[in-house]
Structure formats: C-alpha cells, structure tokens
Amino acid sequence: MGLTQLDFEGRNKIEVAIMRIQQFEPPEGYYLAFSGGKDSVVLLALAKEAGVRYDVHYSLTTIDPPELVRFIKTFP
C-alpha cells in the first residue's frame, strides 16, 4: 500500500503529473538532464510511467563525487 498525496482539487499528484507529461510531450520527445539527485530520479520514473519518448543525458564534471557517478551508472 503506497501513500497518496492529493492536490487541492482532490486529485492524485502522481496521476496529474503523468497526465501533464503525456499532454505536453514534444514531437521529438523529452530531453532529460539527469544529475542523480532526487528530482532527476523522480522525473525519470514519471517519464517511464507515462510511456513518453525521452532521452536522458548526464554531463560528467570533475567535481562529482565517485559515489554519485557510480549511482548514475546504474541507470540505463
């Protein structure tokens, strides 16, 4: 059993987010910048759940800790 958060109109926030991602999908799909942070992980999960086209990109910098780089490499 998962937790459900509702918006002010009583709609499930996750379902609303998925609907909006589907509604505004560009013809070429989404270009997702992935940093490995919580926001990137959630957005990637929502895009997968929405079934939209997307391309994920990560910009390797010299300041990212090795743990973060290893975590990012676990994502397809």
mmCIF file of the N, C-alpha and C atoms, coordinates in Angstrom:
data_MODEL
# 
_entry.id   MODEL 
# 
loop_
_atom_site.group_PDB 
_atom_site.id 
_atom_site.type_symbol 
_atom_site.label_atom_id 
_atom_site.label_alt_id 
_atom_site.label_comp_id 
_atom_site.label_asym_id 
_atom_site.label_entity_id 
_atom_site.label_seq_id 
_atom_site.pdbx_PDB_ins_code 
_atom_site.Cartn_x 
_atom_site.Cartn_y 
_atom_site.Cartn_z 
_atom_site.occupancy 
_atom_site.B_iso_or_equiv 
_atom_site.pdbx_formal_charge 
_atom_site.auth_seq_id 
_atom_site.auth_comp_id 
_atom_site.auth_asym_id 
_atom_site.auth_atom_id 
_atom_site.pdbx_PDB_model_num 
ATOM 1   N N  . MET A 1 1  ? 0.850  -1.182 0.000   1.00 0.00 ? 1  MET A N  1 
ATOM 2   C CA . MET A 1 1  ? 0.000  0.000  0.000   1.00 0.00 ? 1  MET A CA 1 
ATOM 3   C C  . MET A 1 1  ? 0.887  1.234  0.000   1.00 0.00 ? 1  MET A C  1 
ATOM 4   N N  . GLY A 1 2  ? 0.731  2.094  -0.986  1.00 0.00 ? 2  GLY A N  1 
ATOM 5   C CA . GLY A 1 2  ? 1.531  3.303  -1.085  1.00 0.00 ? 2  GLY A CA 1 
ATOM 6   C C  . GLY A 1 2  ? 0.795  4.503  -0.530  1.00 0.00 ? 2  GLY A C  1 
ATOM 7   N N  . LEU A 1 3  ? 1.552  5.522  -0.293  1.00 0.00 ? 3  LEU A N  1 
ATOM 8   C CA . LEU A 1 3  ? 0.964  6.771  0.174   1.00 0.00 ? 3  LEU A CA 1 
ATOM 9   C C  . LEU A 1 3  ? 0.453  7.554  -1.019  1.00 0.00 ? 3  LEU A C  1 
ATOM 10  N N  . THR A 1 4  ? -0.663 8.192  -0.850  1.00 0.00 ? 4  THR A N  1 
ATOM 11  C CA . THR A 1 4  ? -1.245 9.000  -1.910  1.00 0.00 ? 4  THR A CA 1 
ATOM 12  C C  . THR A 1 4  ? -1.334 10.439 -1.441  1.00 0.00 ? 4  THR A C  1 
ATOM 13  N N  . GLN A 1 5  ? -0.775 11.336 -2.237  1.00 0.00 ? 5  GLN A N  1 
ATOM 14  C CA . GLN A 1 5  ? -0.901 12.755 -1.935  1.00 0.00 ? 5  GLN A CA 1 
ATOM 15  C C  . GLN A 1 5  ? -1.878 13.359 -2.923  1.00 0.00 ? 5  GLN A C  1 
ATOM 16  N N  . LEU A 1 6  ? -2.782 14.155 -2.401  1.00 0.00 ? 6  LEU A N  1 
ATOM 17  C CA . LEU A 1 6  ? -3.792 14.781 -3.240  1.00 0.00 ? 6  LEU A CA 1 
ATOM 18  C C  . LEU A 1 6  ? -3.509 16.262 -3.375  1.00 0.00 ? 6  LEU A C  1 
ATOM 19  N N  . ASP A 1 7  ? -3.881 16.822 -4.535  1.00 0.00 ? 7  ASP A N  1 
ATOM 20  C CA . ASP A 1 7  ? -3.756 18.266 -4.698  1.00 0.00 ? 7  ASP A CA 1 
ATOM 21  C C  . ASP A 1 7  ? -4.988 18.940 -4.102  1.00 0.00 ? 7  ASP A C  1 
ATOM 22  N N  . PHE A 1 8  ? -5.104 20.243 -4.285  1.00 0.00 ? 8  PHE A N  1 
ATOM 23  C CA . PHE A 1 8  ? -6.210 20.987 -3.681  1.00 0.00 ? 8  PHE A CA 1 
ATOM 24  C C  . PHE A 1 8  ? -7.573 20.586 -4.230  1.00 0.00 ? 8  PHE A C  1 
ATOM 25  N N  . GLU A 1 9  ? -7.585 19.990 -5.412  1.00 0.00 ? 9  GLU A N  1 
ATOM 26  C CA . GLU A 1 9  ? -8.844 19.558 -6.015  1.00 0.00 ? 9  GLU A CA 1 
ATOM 27  C C  . GLU A 1 9  ? -9.134 18.086 -5.742  1.00 0.00 ? 9  GLU A C  1 
ATOM 28  N N  . GLY A 1 10 ? -8.307 17.444 -4.913  1.00 0.00 ? 10 GLY A N  1 
ATOM 29  C CA . GLY A 1 10 ? -8.534 16.056 -4.545  1.00 0.00 ? 10 GLY A CA 1 
ATOM 30  C C  . GLY A 1 10 ? -8.016 15.040 -5.539  1.00 0.00 ? 10 GLY A C  1 
ATOM 31  N N  . ARG A 1 11 ? -7.170 15.476 -6.484  1.00 0.00 ? 11 ARG A N  1 
ATOM 32  C CA . ARG A 1 11 ? -6.620 14.555 -7.483  1.00 0.00 ? 11 ARG A CA 1 
ATOM 33  C C  . ARG A 1 11 ? -5.269 14.018 -7.008  1.00 0.00 ? 11 ARG A C  1 
ATOM 34  N N  . ASN A 1 12 ? -4.962 12.805 -7.401  1.00 0.00 ? 12 ASN A N  1 
ATOM 35  C CA . ASN A 1 12 ? -3.691 12.180 -7.073  1.00 0.00 ? 12 ASN A CA 1 
ATOM 36  C C  . ASN A 1 12 ? -2.571 12.932 -7.797  1.00 0.00 ? 12 ASN A C  1 
ATOM 37  N N  . LYS A 1 13 ? -1.567 13.409 -7.049  1.00 0.00 ? 13 LYS A N  1 
ATOM 38  C CA . LYS A 1 13 ? -0.497 14.224 -7.635  1.00 0.00 ? 13 LYS A CA 1 
ATOM 39  C C  . LYS A 1 13 ? 0.318  13.464 -8.678  1.00 0.00 ? 13 LYS A C  1 
ATOM 40  N N  . ILE A 1 14 ? 0.548  12.195 -8.450  1.00 0.00 ? 14 ILE A N  1 
ATOM 41  C CA . ILE A 1 14 ? 1.333  11.410 -9.405  1.00 0.00 ? 14 ILE A CA 1 
ATOM 42  C C  . ILE A 1 14 ? 0.566  11.239 -10.712 1.00 0.00 ? 14 ILE A C  1 
ATOM 43  N N  . GLU A 1 15 ? -0.719 10.942 -10.610 1.00 0.00 ? 15 GLU A N  1 
ATOM 44  C CA . GLU A 1 15 ? -1.533 10.785 -11.816 1.00 0.00 ? 15 GLU A CA 1 
ATOM 45  C C  . GLU A 1 15 ? -1.620 12.087 -12.599 1.00 0.00 ? 15 GLU A C  1 
ATOM 46  N N  . VAL A 1 16 ? -1.724 13.206 -11.901 1.00 0.00 ? 16 VAL A N  1 
ATOM 47  C CA . VAL A 1 16 ? -1.772 14.514 -12.563 1.00 0.00 ? 16 VAL A CA 1 
ATOM 48  C C  . VAL A 1 16 ? -0.444 14.792 -13.266 1.00 0.00 ? 16 VAL A C  1 
ATOM 49  N N  . ALA A 1 17 ? 0.672  14.494 -12.604 1.00 0.00 ? 17 ALA A N  1 
ATOM 50  C CA . ALA A 1 17 ? 1.990  14.717 -13.206 1.00 0.00 ? 17 ALA A CA 1 
ATOM 51  C C  . ALA A 1 17 ? 2.155  13.874 -14.467 1.00 0.00 ? 17 ALA A C  1 
ATOM 52  N N  . ILE A 1 18 ? 1.757  12.612 -14.410 1.00 0.00 ? 18 ILE A N  1 
ATOM 53  C CA . ILE A 1 18 ? 1.864  11.731 -15.577 1.00 0.00 ? 18 ILE A CA 1 
ATOM 54  C C  . ILE A 1 18 ? 0.992  12.247 -16.716 1.00 0.00 ? 18 ILE A C  1 
ATOM 55  N N  . MET A 1 19 ? -0.213 12.684 -16.397 1.00 0.00 ? 19 MET A N  1 
ATOM 56  C CA . MET A 1 19 ? -1.115 13.222 -17.412 1.00 0.00 ? 19 MET A CA 1 
ATOM 57  C C  . MET A 1 19 ? -0.496 14.447 -18.094 1.00 0.00 ? 19 MET A C  1 
ATOM 58  N N  . ARG A 1 20 ? 0.122  15.323 -17.313 1.00 0.00 ? 20 ARG A N  1 
ATOM 59  C CA . ARG A 1 20 ? 0.733  16.529 -17.890 1.00 0.00 ? 20 ARG A CA 1 
ATOM 60  C C  . ARG A 1 20 ? 1.945  16.189 -18.742 1.00 0.00 ? 20 ARG A C  1 
ATOM 61  N N  . ILE A 1 21 ? 2.733  15.231 -18.302 1.00 0.00 ? 21 ILE A N  1 
ATOM 62  C CA . ILE A 1 21 ? 3.892  14.807 -19.091 1.00 0.00 ? 21 ILE A CA 1 
ATOM 63  C C  . ILE A 1 21 ? 3.424  14.268 -20.438 1.00 0.00 ? 21 ILE A C  1 
ATOM 64  N N  . GLN A 1 22 ? 2.359  13.489 -20.445 1.00 0.00 ? 22 GLN A N  1 
ATOM 65  C CA . GLN A 1 22 ? 1.818  12.948 -21.690 1.00 0.00 ? 22 GLN A CA 1 
ATOM 66  C C  . GLN A 1 22 ? 1.216  14.057 -22.545 1.00 0.00 ? 22 GLN A C  1 
ATOM 67  N N  . GLN A 1 23 ? 0.511  14.969 -21.909 1.00 0.00 ? 23 GLN A N  1 
ATOM 68  C CA . GLN A 1 23 ? -0.189 16.037 -22.626 1.00 0.00 ? 23 GLN A CA 1 
ATOM 69  C C  . GLN A 1 23 ? 0.775  16.978 -23.338 1.00 0.00 ? 23 GLN A C  1 
ATOM 70  N N  . PHE A 1 24 ? 1.919  17.268 -22.738 1.00 0.00 ? 24 PHE A N  1 
ATOM 71  C CA . PHE A 1 24 ? 2.844  18.250 -23.292 1.00 0.00 ? 24 PHE A CA 1 
ATOM 72  C C  . PHE A 1 24 ? 4.068  17.622 -23.960 1.00 0.00 ? 24 PHE A C  1 
ATOM 73  N N  . GLU A 1 25 ? 3.985  16.337 -24.290 1.00 0.00 ? 25 GLU A N  1 
ATOM 74  C CA . GLU A 1 25 ? 5.127  15.664 -24.916 1.00 0.00 ? 25 GLU A CA 1 
ATOM 75  C C  . GLU A 1 25 ? 5.453  16.309 -26.262 1.00 0.00 ? 25 GLU A C  1 
ATOM 76  N N  . PRO A 1 26 ? 6.686  16.773 -26.437 1.00 0.00 ? 26 PRO A N  1 
ATOM 77  C CA . PRO A 1 26 ? 7.063  17.343 -27.728 1.00 0.00 ? 26 PRO A CA 1 
ATOM 78  C C  . PRO A 1 26 ? 7.194  16.241 -28.786 1.00 0.00 ? 26 PRO A C  1 
ATOM 79  N N  . PRO A 1 27 ? 7.046  16.584 -30.057 1.00 0.00 ? 27 PRO A N  1 
ATOM 80  C CA . PRO A 1 27 ? 7.121  15.574 -31.120 1.00 0.00 ? 27 PRO A CA 1 
ATOM 81  C C  . PRO A 1 27 ? 8.425  14.772 -31.094 1.00 0.00 ? 27 PRO A C  1 
ATOM 82  N N  . GLU A 1 28 ? 9.520  15.415 -30.721 1.00 0.00 ? 28 GLU A N  1 
ATOM 83  C CA . GLU A 1 28 ? 10.814 14.728 -30.687 1.00 0.00 ? 28 GLU A CA 1 
ATOM 84  C C  . GLU A 1 28 ? 11.081 14.045 -29.351 1.00 0.00 ? 28 GLU A C  1 
ATOM 85  N N  . GLY A 1 29 ? 10.146 14.122 -28.432 1.00 0.00 ? 29 GLY A N  1 
ATOM 86  C CA . GLY A 1 29 ? 10.313 13.535 -27.103 1.00 0.00 ? 29 GLY A CA 1 
ATOM 87  C C  . GLY A 1 29 ? 11.008 14.504 -26.157 1.00 0.00 ? 29 GLY A C  1 
ATOM 88  N N  . TYR A 1 30 ? 11.160 14.089 -24.921 1.00 0.00 ? 30 TYR A N  1 
ATOM 89  C CA . TYR A 1 30 ? 11.787 14.929 -23.903 1.00 0.00 ? 30 TYR A CA 1 
ATOM 90  C C  . TYR A 1 30 ? 13.294 14.723 -23.875 1.00 0.00 ? 30 TYR A C  1 
ATOM 91  N N  . TYR A 1 31 ? 14.013 15.742 -23.493 1.00 0.00 ? 31 TYR A N  1 
ATOM 92  C CA . TYR A 1 31 ? 15.454 15.707 -23.265 1.00 0.00 ? 31 TYR A CA 1 
ATOM 93  C C  . TYR A 1 31 ? 15.634 15.888 -21.769 1.00 0.00 ? 31 TYR A C  1 
ATOM 94  N N  . LEU A 1 32 ? 15.939 14.811 -21.055 1.00 0.00 ? 32 LEU A N  1 
ATOM 95  C CA . LEU A 1 32 ? 16.041 14.870 -19.602 1.00 0.00 ? 32 LEU A CA 1 
ATOM 96  C C  . LEU A 1 32 ? 17.495 15.020 -19.183 1.00 0.00 ? 32 LEU A C  1 
ATOM 97  N N  . ALA A 1 33 ? 17.788 16.077 -18.444 1.00 0.00 ? 33 ALA A N  1 
ATOM 98  C CA . ALA A 1 33 ? 19.115 16.262 -17.864 1.00 0.00 ? 33 ALA A CA 1 
ATOM 99  C C  . ALA A 1 33 ? 19.110 15.543 -16.520 1.00 0.00 ? 33 ALA A C  1 
ATOM 100 N N  . PHE A 1 34 ? 19.978 14.547 -16.385 1.00 0.00 ? 34 PHE A N  1 
ATOM 101 C CA . PHE A 1 34 ? 19.980 13.686 -15.209 1.00 0.00 ? 34 PHE A CA 1 
ATOM 102 C C  . PHE A 1 34 ? 21.203 13.977 -14.357 1.00 0.00 ? 34 PHE A C  1 
ATOM 103 N N  . SER A 1 35 ? 20.964 14.382 -13.099 1.00 0.00 ? 35 SER A N  1 
ATOM 104 C CA . SER A 1 35 ? 22.075 14.700 -12.196 1.00 0.00 ? 35 SER A CA 1 
ATOM 105 C C  . SER A 1 35 ? 22.297 13.622 -11.146 1.00 0.00 ? 35 SER A C  1 
ATOM 106 N N  . GLY A 1 36 ? 21.347 12.699 -11.031 1.00 0.00 ? 36 GLY A N  1 
ATOM 107 C CA . GLY A 1 36 ? 21.433 11.679 -9.999  1.00 0.00 ? 36 GLY A CA 1 
ATOM 108 C C  . GLY A 1 36 ? 20.764 12.087 -8.704  1.00 0.00 ? 36 GLY A C  1 
ATOM 109 N N  . GLY A 1 37 ? 20.262 13.310 -8.645  1.00 0.00 ? 37 GLY A N  1 
ATOM 110 C CA . GLY A 1 37 ? 19.564 13.792 -7.454  1.00 0.00 ? 37 GLY A CA 1 
ATOM 111 C C  . GLY A 1 37 ? 18.133 13.286 -7.403  1.00 0.00 ? 37 GLY A C  1 
ATOM 112 N N  . LYS A 1 38 ? 17.470 13.577 -6.297  1.00 0.00 ? 38 LYS A N  1 
ATOM 113 C CA . LYS A 1 38 ? 16.110 13.064 -6.097  1.00 0.00 ? 38 LYS A CA 1 
ATOM 114 C C  . LYS A 1 38 ? 15.144 13.566 -7.159  1.00 0.00 ? 38 LYS A C  1 
ATOM 115 N N  . ASP A 1 39 ? 15.282 14.814 -7.581  1.00 0.00 ? 39 ASP A N  1 
ATOM 116 C CA . ASP A 1 39 ? 14.373 15.352 -8.590  1.00 0.00 ? 39 ASP A CA 1 
ATOM 117 C C  . ASP A 1 39 ? 14.554 14.648 -9.933  1.00 0.00 ? 39 ASP A C  1 
ATOM 118 N N  . SER A 1 40 ? 15.803 14.404 -10.309 1.00 0.00 ? 40 SER A N  1 
ATOM 119 C CA . SER A 1 40 ? 16.077 13.703 -11.566 1.00 0.00 ? 40 SER A CA 1 
ATOM 120 C C  . SER A 1 40 ? 15.548 12.279 -11.535 1.00 0.00 ? 40 SER A C  1 
ATOM 121 N N  . VAL A 1 41 ? 15.724 11.608 -10.415 1.00 0.00 ? 41 VAL A N  1 
ATOM 122 C CA . VAL A 1 41 ? 15.262 10.223 -10.283 1.00 0.00 ? 41 VAL A CA 1 
ATOM 123 C C  . VAL A 1 41 ? 13.739 10.161 -10.396 1.00 0.00 ? 41 VAL A C  1 
ATOM 124 N N  . VAL A 1 42 ? 13.049 11.090 -9.747  1.00 0.00 ? 42 VAL A N  1 
ATOM 125 C CA . VAL A 1 42 ? 11.582 11.114 -9.799  1.00 0.00 ? 42 VAL A CA 1 
ATOM 126 C C  . VAL A 1 42 ? 11.101 11.435 -11.207 1.00 0.00 ? 42 VAL A C  1 
ATOM 127 N N  . LEU A 1 43 ? 11.716 12.421 -11.859 1.00 0.00 ? 43 LEU A N  1 
ATOM 128 C CA . LEU A 1 43 ? 11.286 12.779 -13.208 1.00 0.00 ? 43 LEU A CA 1 
ATOM 129 C C  . LEU A 1 43 ? 11.506 11.629 -14.186 1.00 0.00 ? 43 LEU A C  1 
ATOM 130 N N  . LEU A 1 44 ? 12.612 10.921 -14.049 1.00 0.00 ? 44 LEU A N  1 
ATOM 131 C CA . LEU A 1 44 ? 12.861 9.761  -14.902 1.00 0.00 ? 44 LEU A CA 1 
ATOM 132 C C  . LEU A 1 44 ? 11.801 8.680  -14.666 1.00 0.00 ? 44 LEU A C  1 
ATOM 133 N N  . ALA A 1 45 ? 11.458 8.431  -13.414 1.00 0.00 ? 45 ALA A N  1 
ATOM 134 C CA . ALA A 1 45 ? 10.427 7.438  -13.093 1.00 0.00 ? 45 ALA A CA 1 
ATOM 135 C C  . ALA A 1 45 ? 9.071  7.851  -13.665 1.00 0.00 ? 45 ALA A C  1 
ATOM 136 N N  . LEU A 1 46 ? 8.738  9.136  -13.580 1.00 0.00 ? 46 LEU A N  1 
ATOM 137 C CA . LEU A 1 46 ? 7.467  9.620  -14.129 1.00 0.00 ? 46 LEU A CA 1 
ATOM 138 C C  . LEU A 1 46 ? 7.441  9.493  -15.653 1.00 0.00 ? 46 LEU A C  1 
ATOM 139 N N  . ALA A 1 47 ? 8.544  9.803  -16.307 1.00 0.00 ? 47 ALA A N  1 
ATOM 140 C CA . ALA A 1 47 ? 8.608  9.679  -17.768 1.00 0.00 ? 47 ALA A CA 1 
ATOM 141 C C  . ALA A 1 47 ? 8.433  8.223  -18.184 1.00 0.00 ? 47 ALA A C  1 
ATOM 142 N N  . LYS A 1 48 ? 9.066  7.304  -17.458 1.00 0.00 ? 48 LYS A N  1 
ATOM 143 C CA . LYS A 1 48 ? 8.904  5.876  -17.757 1.00 0.00 ? 48 LYS A CA 1 
ATOM 144 C C  . LYS A 1 48 ? 7.449  5.458  -17.569 1.00 0.00 ? 48 LYS A C  1 
ATOM 145 N N  . GLU A 1 49 ? 6.849  5.885  -16.459 1.00 0.00 ? 49 GLU A N  1 
ATOM 146 C CA . GLU A 1 49 ? 5.457  5.532  -16.154 1.00 0.00 ? 49 GLU A CA 1 
ATOM 147 C C  . GLU A 1 49 ? 4.499  6.117  -17.187 1.00 0.00 ? 49 GLU A C  1 
ATOM 148 N N  . ALA A 1 50 ? 4.804  7.323  -17.689 1.00 0.00 ? 50 ALA A N  1 
ATOM 149 C CA . ALA A 1 50 ? 3.936  7.984  -18.659 1.00 0.00 ? 50 ALA A CA 1 
ATOM 150 C C  . ALA A 1 50 ? 4.030  7.341  -20.037 1.00 0.00 ? 50 ALA A C  1 
ATOM 151 N N  . GLY A 1 51 ? 5.103  6.606  -20.287 1.00 0.00 ? 51 GLY A N  1 
ATOM 152 C CA . GLY A 1 51 ? 5.252  5.951  -21.579 1.00 0.00 ? 51 GLY A CA 1 
ATOM 153 C C  . GLY A 1 51 ? 5.588  6.903  -22.713 1.00 0.00 ? 51 GLY A C  1 
ATOM 154 N N  . VAL A 1 52 ? 6.212  8.029  -22.400 1.00 0.00 ? 52 VAL A N  1 
ATOM 155 C CA . VAL A 1 52 ? 6.576  9.007  -23.420 1.00 0.00 ? 52 VAL A CA 1 
ATOM 156 C C  . VAL A 1 52 ? 7.997  8.736  -23.914 1.00 0.00 ? 52 VAL A C  1 
ATOM 157 N N  . ARG A 1 53 ? 8.329  9.346  -25.047 1.00 0.00 ? 53 ARG A N  1 
ATOM 158 C CA . ARG A 1 53 ? 9.698  9.242  -25.558 1.00 0.00 ? 53 ARG A CA 1 
ATOM 159 C C  . ARG A 1 53 ? 10.577 10.222 -24.799 1.00 0.00 ? 53 ARG A C  1 
ATOM 160 N N  . TYR A 1 54 ? 11.776 9.765  -24.458 1.00 0.00 ? 54 TYR A N  1 
ATOM 161 C CA . TYR A 1 54 ? 12.713 10.647 -23.765 1.00 0.00 ? 54 TYR A CA 1 
ATOM 162 C C  . TYR A 1 54 ? 14.130 10.170 -24.007 1.00 0.00 ? 54 TYR A C  1 
ATOM 163 N N  . ASP A 1 55 ? 15.056 11.087 -23.842 1.00 0.00 ? 55 ASP A N  1 
ATOM 164 C CA . ASP A 1 55 ? 16.472 10.796 -23.960 1.00 0.00 ? 55 ASP A CA 1 
ATOM 165 C C  . ASP A 1 55 ? 17.131 11.385 -22.719 1.00 0.00 ? 55 ASP A C  1 
ATOM 166 N N  . VAL A 1 56 ? 17.869 10.568 -21.978 1.00 0.00 ? 56 VAL A N  1 
ATOM 167 C CA . VAL A 1 56 ? 18.474 11.005 -20.714 1.00 0.00 ? 56 VAL A CA 1 
ATOM 168 C C  . VAL A 1 56 ? 19.937 11.350 -20.949 1.00 0.00 ? 56 VAL A C  1 
ATOM 169 N N  . HIS A 1 57 ? 20.355 12.484 -20.403 1.00 0.00 ? 57 HIS A N  1 
ATOM 170 C CA . HIS A 1 57 ? 21.741 12.928 -20.554 1.00 0.00 ? 57 HIS A CA 1 
ATOM 171 C C  . HIS A 1 57 ? 22.310 13.343 -19.212 1.00 0.00 ? 57 HIS A C  1 
ATOM 172 N N  . TYR A 1 58 ? 23.569 13.016 -19.026 1.00 0.00 ? 58 TYR A N  1 
ATOM 173 C CA . TYR A 1 58 ? 24.305 13.400 -17.825 1.00 0.00 ? 58 TYR A CA 1 
ATOM 174 C C  . TYR A 1 58 ? 25.600 14.061 -18.269 1.00 0.00 ? 58 TYR A C  1 
ATOM 175 N N  . SER A 1 59 ? 25.903 15.201 -17.689 1.00 0.00 ? 59 SER A N  1 
ATOM 176 C CA . SER A 1 59 ? 27.136 15.911 -18.005 1.00 0.00 ? 59 SER A CA 1 
ATOM 177 C C  . SER A 1 59 ? 28.165 15.600 -16.926 1.00 0.00 ? 59 SER A C  1 
ATOM 178 N N  . LEU A 1 60 ? 29.145 14.805 -17.275 1.00 0.00 ? 60 LEU A N  1 
ATOM 179 C CA . LEU A 1 60 ? 30.180 14.414 -16.326 1.00 0.00 ? 60 LEU A CA 1 
ATOM 180 C C  . LEU A 1 60 ? 31.074 15.613 -16.018 1.00 0.00 ? 60 LEU A C  1 
ATOM 181 N N  . THR A 1 61 ? 31.168 15.932 -14.749 1.00 0.00 ? 61 THR A N  1 
ATOM 182 C CA . THR A 1 61 ? 32.044 17.024 -14.318 1.00 0.00 ? 61 THR A CA 1 
ATOM 183 C C  . THR A 1 61 ? 33.165 16.437 -13.479 1.00 0.00 ? 61 THR A C  1 
ATOM 184 N N  . THR A 1 62 ? 34.136 17.234 -13.188 1.00 0.00 ? 62 THR A N  1 
ATOM 185 C CA . THR A 1 62 ? 35.255 16.752 -12.372 1.00 0.00 ? 62 THR A CA 1 
ATOM 186 C C  . THR A 1 62 ? 34.989 16.923 -10.886 1.00 0.00 ? 62 THR A C  1 
ATOM 187 N N  . ILE A 1 63 ? 33.859 17.519 -10.528 1.00 0.00 ? 63 ILE A N  1 
ATOM 188 C CA . ILE A 1 63 ? 33.586 17.762 -9.109  1.00 0.00 ? 63 ILE A CA 1 
ATOM 189 C C  . ILE A 1 63 ? 32.582 16.783 -8.507  1.00 0.00 ? 63 ILE A C  1 
ATOM 190 N N  . ASP A 1 64 ? 31.993 15.921 -9.333  1.00 0.00 ? 64 ASP A N  1 
ATOM 191 C CA . ASP A 1 64 ? 31.029 14.953 -8.806  1.00 0.00 ? 64 ASP A CA 1 
ATOM 192 C C  . ASP A 1 64 ? 31.753 13.881 -8.005  1.00 0.00 ? 64 ASP A C  1 
ATOM 193 N N  . PRO A 1 65 ? 31.241 13.559 -6.807  1.00 0.00 ? 65 PRO A N  1 
ATOM 194 C CA . PRO A 1 65 ? 31.879 12.510 -6.013  1.00 0.00 ? 65 PRO A CA 1 
ATOM 195 C C  . PRO A 1 65 ? 31.754 11.149 -6.706  1.00 0.00 ? 65 PRO A C  1 
ATOM 196 N N  . PRO A 1 66 ? 32.719 10.267 -6.497  1.00 0.00 ? 66 PRO A N  1 
ATOM 197 C CA . PRO A 1 66 ? 32.688 8.948  -7.152  1.00 0.00 ? 66 PRO A CA 1 
ATOM 198 C C  . PRO A 1 66 ? 31.420 8.158  -6.847  1.00 0.00 ? 66 PRO A C  1 
ATOM 199 N N  . GLU A 1 67 ? 30.877 8.313  -5.643  1.00 0.00 ? 67 GLU A N  1 
ATOM 200 C CA . GLU A 1 67 ? 29.643 7.600  -5.276  1.00 0.00 ? 67 GLU A CA 1 
ATOM 201 C C  . GLU A 1 67 ? 28.491 8.012  -6.180  1.00 0.00 ? 67 GLU A C  1 
ATOM 202 N N  . LEU A 1 68 ? 28.418 9.302  -6.499  1.00 0.00 ? 68 LEU A N  1 
ATOM 203 C CA . LEU A 1 68 ? 27.350 9.796  -7.367  1.00 0.00 ? 68 LEU A CA 1 
ATOM 204 C C  . LEU A 1 68 ? 27.522 9.254  -8.778  1.00 0.00 ? 68 LEU A C  1 
ATOM 205 N N  . VAL A 1 69 ? 28.730 9.257  -9.275  1.00 0.00 ? 69 VAL A N  1 
ATOM 206 C CA . VAL A 1 69 ? 28.989 8.741  -10.622 1.00 0.00 ? 69 VAL A CA 1 
ATOM 207 C C  . VAL A 1 69 ? 28.615 7.261  -10.699 1.00 0.00 ? 69 VAL A C  1 
ATOM 208 N N  . ARG A 1 70 ? 28.964 6.482  -9.682  1.00 0.00 ? 70 ARG A N  1 
ATOM 209 C CA . ARG A 1 70 ? 28.593 5.058  -9.659  1.00 0.00 ? 70 ARG A CA 1 
ATOM 210 C C  . ARG A 1 70 ? 27.073 4.898  -9.626  1.00 0.00 ? 70 ARG A C  1 
ATOM 211 N N  . PHE A 1 71 ? 26.389 5.738  -8.834  1.00 0.00 ? 71 PHE A N  1 
ATOM 212 C CA . PHE A 1 71 ? 24.926 5.680  -8.755  1.00 0.00 ? 71 PHE A CA 1 
ATOM 213 C C  . PHE A 1 71 ? 24.305 5.979  -10.115 1.00 0.00 ? 71 PHE A C  1 
ATOM 214 N N  . ILE A 1 72 ? 24.791 6.998  -10.786 1.00 0.00 ? 72 ILE A N  1 
ATOM 215 C CA . ILE A 1 72 ? 24.245 7.388  -12.085 1.00 0.00 ? 72 ILE A CA 1 
ATOM 216 C C  . ILE A 1 72 ? 24.443 6.275  -13.111 1.00 0.00 ? 72 ILE A C  1 
ATOM 217 N N  . LYS A 1 73 ? 25.557 5.573  -13.036 1.00 0.00 ? 73 LYS A N  1 
ATOM 218 C CA . LYS A 1 73 ? 25.829 4.493  -13.992 1.00 0.00 ? 73 LYS A CA 1 
ATOM 219 C C  . LYS A 1 73 ? 24.882 3.312  -13.828 1.00 0.00 ? 73 LYS A C  1 
ATOM 220 N N  . THR A 1 74 ? 24.159 3.237  -12.718 1.00 0.00 ? 74 THR A N  1 
ATOM 221 C CA . THR A 1 74 ? 23.195 2.148  -12.531 1.00 0.00 ? 74 THR A CA 1 
ATOM 222 C C  . THR A 1 74 ? 21.913 2.374  -13.319 1.00 0.00 ? 74 THR A C  1 
ATOM 223 N N  . PHE A 1 75 ? 21.730 3.581  -13.850 1.00 0.00 ? 75 PHE A N  1 
ATOM 224 C CA . PHE A 1 75 ? 20.530 3.890  -14.625 1.00 0.00 ? 75 PHE A CA 1 
ATOM 225 C C  . PHE A 1 75 ? 20.807 3.653  -16.101 1.00 0.00 ? 75 PHE A C  1 
ATOM 226 N N  . PRO A 1 76 ? 19.840 3.030  -16.794 1.00 0.00 ? 76 PRO A N  1 
ATOM 227 C CA . PRO A 1 76 ? 20.040 2.774  -18.231 1.00 0.00 ? 76 PRO A CA 1 
ATOM 228 C C  . PRO A 1 76 ? 19.984 4.043  -19.051 1.00 0.00 ? 76 PRO A C  1 
# 
